[in-house]
């Protein structure tokens, strides 16, 4: 029975470490996907002159989860009559738990909503372009950070479980 408890403790701590490593590895991917989605949004606004609810519908169809859910909620909020900036801000607040992004990532992503629907296409293009540049820098930093941190948490989970077993024995 003691052996099973030891194995369970090691496995549980190891799984926790692997889950944390997964979340760390996922952050650069989500930043890249956001940057690509913003490029699509920029194209729809500037070149397609697409109204925002339709643009968000297109983004919903062309992105993967969790960004798909993010743009679906945006589309729904706009169709209910909310302003674009309010809808963006509220969606960032309600959907951020589904992502592996840090608060500083959300601050940059939140900047997109400040200009949506309030200014002409050129100004919206400039705002989205600025956020895209910031996201690219953040993605590069996140990639360098995640490669080190993910390995550490993977090993630390199992080693923490082993340490726990040694302390309990």
N, C-alpha and C positions, 0 to 999 in steps of 0.2 A: 504494500500500500504506500509506503514511503517513497519507493522508486517511482510509482505513478505520479505522486504529488510533485516530485522533483522534475520529472519530465514535463508535467503540465505547466509548472512555473517557468521553466526554460522556454517551452513552446509559446506560452502566453507573452512573455517579455520579448521573445524573438519576433513574434507576429506584430507586436506593437512597434518595434523598431523598423520592421519592414514596411508597415503602414506609414510611419513618419517619413521614411525614405521615399516612398511612392509619392507622397504629397510634395516633398521637396523637388523631386524630379519633374513633377507635373507643372510646376509654376512657369518655367520657361516656355513650355508647350502652350500653356494658356495665354501667355503674353504674345507669343507668335500668332496664335489664332485670333486674338483680339486685334492685332495690327493688320492682319489680312482682312478681317471683317470691316475695320475702319476704312481700308482701301476700297472695299466694295461699296461702302456707304458713301464715300467721297465720290466715287464714279457715278453712283445713282443720283446724287445731289447735283454735282457739277455738270456732268455730260448728259445724263438722262433727264434732268429736271423732274425727277420723280418725287411726288409728294412723300413726306416722311412715313405715313402709315404703310404705303406701298413699298417704300424702300426697306422698312423693317421686315415686311413680309418676305421680300426677296432675300434679305439677310438670314431670316429664319430658315428658309429653304436651303441656303447654301452653306450654312455653318453646322458644326457638330455640337452635341450637348457638351457642356452646359451653356454655351453661347446661344444655342438654338432657343433654349428656354428664356434666356435673357431678352432676346429680340422679340420673341413671341409675347412676352409680358409688355414690352415697350409698345408693340403694335396694338395690343388690347387697350392699354392706357390711353393711347392717342385716339383710338376709336371711341373711347368713352368721353372724350372732350378735354382731357388734361393737356396742358401746354407741354411742348417737347422738353423743355428744360426741367420742369417738375417731374415729368414721367421718367426722364433719364435718372435724375437724382433719387427718386423713390425706388426705381428698379435696382439701382446700385445698392441701396440699403437693404432691400428685401432679398436680393439674389446673391450677395457676397458670400454667404455661408456655403454655397454650392461649389465654390471655386477654391483653389489652393493659392490664391494671391494674397499678398501682404497689404496692410493698410496704405502704404505709400503707393502701391500699384493702383489702388482704388482712387486715390486722390488724383492721379494723372488721368485715369479713365473718366472720372467724374468731370474733368475739365471739358470733355467733349460736349456735354449737355449744356454748358453755359451759353454756347452760341447757336445751338440748334433751334431753328425756327424763328430766331430773333433778328437775324441779319440776312444779307443777300448771299447768294451762292459763293461769291468770291471770298467773303469773310468766313463762311462756314468751311470752305476749302482750306483756308489758312489755318484755322483752328484745328481741324482734323489732321492736317499735315504736321503741325507742331506736336500734337499728341503722339502721332505715329513715330516721329523722331525720338521722342522721349521713351516710348515703349521699346524701340529697338535698342537703345542704350541700356534700359533696365533688363531687357531679355539677355543681352550679352553678359551683364553682370550676374544675372541669375544663373546662367549656364555655368559660369566659372565657379560660383558659390555652390551650386547644387551638386556638381560632380564630387566635390570634397565632402560636403555635408551628408549626402545620401549614403555614401559608403560608411561614414562614421556612425550614423544612426542604425544602419543595418547590423553592423558589428556590435554596437553598444547594446542593442536590444538583447542579443543572445548572451553577451558577456554579463549584462546586468542580471539576467536570469540565472546564470551560473553563480554569480556572486551571491544572489539571494539564496540559492540552494546551499552554498557553503556557510552562509551566516546561520541559516536555520538548522543545519546539521551540527 
